[in-house]
Amino acid sequence: MPRFLTLADVCDQLQISAAQAYALVRSGELKAIQVGGRGQWRVEDVKLEEYIQESYAKAERMLAENRRDHSGA
């Protein structure tokens, strides 16, 4: 895999739309840089992996909270 990915590559990896990928970048959830005269977005492969790992951690926290809420604690 190349070091930098286009937003189209990110879309393929995460199976999301271009609008969703752009929204992740705009919000800062997914770190990206602009390159070239046209300012095209690129996402470093390690940043995509960090985003994925954080998403797993966030999902686990949410599930743990739901389990606590439903256990009557």
PyRosetta script that sets phi, psi and omega in degrees:
from pyrosetta import init, pose_from_sequence

init()
pose = pose_from_sequence("MPRFLTLADVCDQLQISAAQAYALVRSGELKAIQVGGRGQWRVEDVKLEEYIQESYAKAERMLAENRRDHSGA")
pose.set_psi(1, 138.0)
pose.set_omega(1, 177.4)
pose.set_phi(2, -68.1)
pose.set_psi(2, 158.9)
pose.set_omega(2, -179.1)
pose.set_phi(3, -63.9)
pose.set_psi(3, -42.3)
pose.set_omega(3, -178.2)
pose.set_phi(4, -110.8)
pose.set_psi(4, 139.2)
pose.set_omega(4, -179.0)
pose.set_phi(5, -114.7)
pose.set_psi(5, 146.4)
pose.set_omega(5, 171.7)
pose.set_phi(6, -77.6)
pose.set_psi(6, 166.6)
pose.set_omega(6, 175.3)
pose.set_phi(7, -64.0)
pose.set_psi(7, -30.5)
pose.set_omega(7, 175.9)
pose.set_phi(8, -63.3)
pose.set_psi(8, -39.9)
pose.set_omega(8, 176.4)
pose.set_phi(9, -62.6)
pose.set_psi(9, -42.7)
pose.set_omega(9, 178.7)
pose.set_phi(10, -61.1)
pose.set_psi(10, -43.1)
pose.set_omega(10, 177.6)
pose.set_phi(11, -57.4)
pose.set_psi(11, -44.7)
pose.set_omega(11, 179.1)
pose.set_phi(12, -63.5)
pose.set_psi(12, -45.2)
pose.set_omega(12, -177.8)
pose.set_phi(13, -62.9)
pose.set_psi(13, -44.7)
pose.set_omega(13, -175.4)
pose.set_phi(14, -93.3)
pose.set_psi(14, -7.9)
pose.set_omega(14, -177.4)
pose.set_phi(15, 56.1)
pose.set_psi(15, 53.7)
pose.set_omega(15, 178.2)
pose.set_phi(16, -127.8)
pose.set_psi(16, 170.1)
pose.set_omega(16, 179.3)
pose.set_phi(17, -80.4)
pose.set_psi(17, 165.2)
pose.set_omega(17, 176.7)
pose.set_phi(18, -62.1)
pose.set_psi(18, -38.4)
pose.set_omega(18, 179.0)
pose.set_phi(19, -63.2)
pose.set_psi(19, -40.1)
pose.set_omega(19, 178.7)
pose.set_phi(20, -66.1)
pose.set_psi(20, -42.1)
pose.set_omega(20, 179.2)
pose.set_phi(21, -63.4)
pose.set_psi(21, -45.1)
pose.set_omega(21, 179.7)
pose.set_phi(22, -63.1)
pose.set_psi(22, -38.4)
pose.set_omega(22, 178.6)
pose.set_phi(23, -64.5)
pose.set_psi(23, -38.4)
pose.set_omega(23, 177.2)
pose.set_phi(24, -62.9)
pose.set_psi(24, -39.9)
pose.set_omega(24, 178.9)
pose.set_phi(25, -69.0)
pose.set_psi(25, -47.7)
pose.set_omega(25, -179.4)
pose.set_phi(26, -58.8)
pose.set_psi(26, -38.2)
pose.set_omega(26, -178.1)
pose.set_phi(27, -75.7)
pose.set_psi(27, -16.3)
pose.set_omega(27, -177.2)
pose.set_phi(28, 89.0)
pose.set_psi(28, -3.5)
pose.set_omega(28, 177.5)
pose.set_phi(29, -62.0)
pose.set_psi(29, -38.5)
pose.set_omega(29, 178.2)
pose.set_phi(30, -113.3)
pose.set_psi(30, 114.8)
pose.set_omega(30, -178.0)
pose.set_phi(31, -72.2)
pose.set_psi(31, 133.8)
pose.set_omega(31, -178.9)
pose.set_phi(32, -148.2)
pose.set_psi(32, 163.9)
pose.set_omega(32, 175.9)
pose.set_phi(33, -126.0)
pose.set_psi(33, 157.5)
pose.set_omega(33, 173.9)
pose.set_phi(34, -103.9)
pose.set_psi(34, 135.0)
pose.set_omega(34, -178.9)
pose.set_phi(35, -130.1)
pose.set_psi(35, 155.9)
pose.set_omega(35, 175.4)
pose.set_phi(36, 77.3)
pose.set_psi(36, 170.1)
pose.set_omega(36, -178.1)
pose.set_phi(37, -64.1)
pose.set_psi(37, -26.4)
pose.set_omega(37, -179.4)
pose.set_phi(38, -94.0)
pose.set_psi(38, 0.7)
pose.set_omega(38, 176.3)
pose.set_phi(39, 63.2)
pose.set_psi(39, 41.3)
pose.set_omega(39, 179.9)
pose.set_phi(40, -74.6)
pose.set_psi(40, 141.2)
pose.set_omega(40, -177.0)
pose.set_phi(41, -77.9)
pose.set_psi(41, 140.2)
pose.set_omega(41, 174.0)
pose.set_phi(42, -134.0)
pose.set_psi(42, 142.5)
pose.set_omega(42, 179.8)
pose.set_phi(43, -119.5)
pose.set_psi(43, 124.3)
pose.set_omega(43, 177.9)
pose.set_phi(44, -68.9)
pose.set_psi(44, 140.4)
pose.set_omega(44, -176.1)
pose.set_phi(45, -56.3)
pose.set_psi(45, -36.6)
pose.set_omega(45, 179.4)
pose.set_phi(46, -69.4)
pose.set_psi(46, -30.9)
pose.set_omega(46, 177.3)
pose.set_phi(47, -69.1)
pose.set_psi(47, -37.8)
pose.set_omega(47, 176.4)
pose.set_phi(48, -64.4)
pose.set_psi(48, -43.4)
pose.set_omega(48, 179.0)
pose.set_phi(49, -63.5)
pose.set_psi(49, -40.4)
pose.set_omega(49, 176.7)
pose.set_phi(50, -61.2)
pose.set_psi(50, -42.6)
pose.set_omega(50, 178.6)
pose.set_phi(51, -61.0)
pose.set_psi(51, -44.3)
pose.set_omega(51, -179.5)
pose.set_phi(52, -62.8)
pose.set_psi(52, -46.8)
pose.set_omega(52, -179.2)
pose.set_phi(53, -63.1)
pose.set_psi(53, -40.8)
pose.set_omega(53, 177.6)
pose.set_phi(54, -65.2)
pose.set_psi(54, -35.9)
pose.set_omega(54, 177.8)
pose.set_phi(55, -64.7)
pose.set_psi(55, -39.9)
pose.set_omega(55, 175.0)
pose.set_phi(56, -61.8)
pose.set_psi(56, -44.9)
pose.set_omega(56, -179.4)
pose.set_phi(57, -63.0)
pose.set_psi(57, -42.0)
pose.set_omega(57, 179.4)
pose.set_phi(58, -63.3)
pose.set_psi(58, -42.1)
pose.set_omega(58, 178.8)
pose.set_phi(59, -64.2)
pose.set_psi(59, -41.4)
pose.set_omega(59, 179.2)
pose.set_phi(60, -63.8)
pose.set_psi(60, -41.7)
pose.set_omega(60, 177.4)
pose.set_phi(61, -62.4)
pose.set_psi(61, -41.7)
pose.set_omega(61, 179.7)
pose.set_phi(62, -64.1)
pose.set_psi(62, -43.6)
pose.set_omega(62, 179.4)
pose.set_phi(63, -65.0)
pose.set_psi(63, -40.7)
pose.set_omega(63, 178.6)
pose.set_phi(64, -62.9)
pose.set_psi(64, -40.9)
pose.set_omega(64, 178.4)
pose.set_phi(65, -64.0)
pose.set_psi(65, -42.4)
pose.set_omega(65, 178.6)
pose.set_phi(66, -63.6)
pose.set_psi(66, -38.9)
pose.set_omega(66, 178.4)
pose.set_phi(67, -63.6)
pose.set_psi(67, -41.6)
pose.set_omega(67, 178.1)
pose.set_phi(68, -63.1)
pose.set_psi(68, -44.1)
pose.set_omega(68, -178.8)
pose.set_phi(69, -62.6)
pose.set_psi(69, -34.8)
pose.set_omega(69, -176.2)
pose.set_phi(70, -90.3)
pose.set_psi(70, -8.9)
pose.set_omega(70, -179.5)
pose.set_phi(71, -90.0)
pose.set_psi(71, -5.1)
pose.set_omega(71, 178.3)
pose.set_phi(72, 83.6)
pose.set_psi(72, 11.4)
pose.set_omega(72, -179.1)
pose.set_phi(73, -80.2)
pose.dump_pdb("model.pdb")
